Amino acid sequence: MSWFDGFEMQRFEVNGASILARHSRQALGQPRKPALLLLHGFPQSHVMWQRVAHRLADRYSLVMPDLRGYGDSSKTPGLPDHSNYSKRNMAHDMVGVMDALGIAQFAVCGHDRGGRVAHRLAVDHPQRVSRLCVIDIAPTLDMYEGRTLSEPYMAFARAYYHWFHMLQPSPLPEMMMGSTHPELARAYLHAKLGGWGSQGLGYIEPEALAEYERCFCTPEALHTACEDYRASADIDLTHDRESRAAGQKIACDLLVLWGERGVVHRLFDPLSLWQAQCSGEVSGHAMPAGHFIPEEQPELVAQALRHFMG
């Protein structure tokens, strides 16, 4: 199967952002298949879903956007309160894309940062999300507050050092990541993609790695990635606390997947933490992978989604 054969690329002007997305080509006169929105994580773009997408294209109408600040979507500077990169605002972007495609209800699967956008999307727009899958994350608020942490907090700080580095005021983190030295940015990118139990870069398709290098190793992209993390440590926590105080939970059924060679399940109990934030049925299991599960195990991820989404 050639690279994204059968999918269209389109740009959407929504919510003050320009969002690039690939989506299933709709045949004229044919009924639309059930819709599934696939959201990527850091430091990637929608191309991480390529091998999963070809395994699901026969059953679902797929939408794969680049999140605001990533890939070929817009990379506007962060606001002082980082609100334009809040997960609530990024979820609004996704609602705008689905509205433009005429899709009223859809399932969502998010990996890494995309899972955090997916979580906020399900909480803020329960009437739109039919089912939710999050991959290799625990809830942001619980992670920052160290809930169910099974090892000393130092272990979390070491494993997730970028969480605490990237939230520092601009421009220091961006400069240290290589905003003025492209080769340093490329080395940083490779270190991230090869870490978290992934055992190197062999799992990544050459076309995907070239796209990650092209889109990530620029001053604008490094800044907006940092803004994503600054928002998570600030305004996102405010939104999460407000939702919990109001008793707002994920209303639909939830699937939680994590990598058995990854870090999140070693430090936290993702299944129990997500059960506490969901009023629907919650299921989940480990996958034989590190952190980048959709690219390491595309067939197993596609099988899990087919079984869960129905």
Helices and strands as residue ranges (DSSP letters): E 7-14, E 17-24, E 35-39, G 46-49, H 50-56, E 61-65, G 83-85, H 87-100, E 106-111, H 113-124, E 129-135, H 140-145, H 153-159, H 161-166, H 172-177, H 182-193, H 206-216, H 219-232, H 235-245, E 253-259, H 264-267, H 270-275, E 282-287, H 293-296, H 298-309
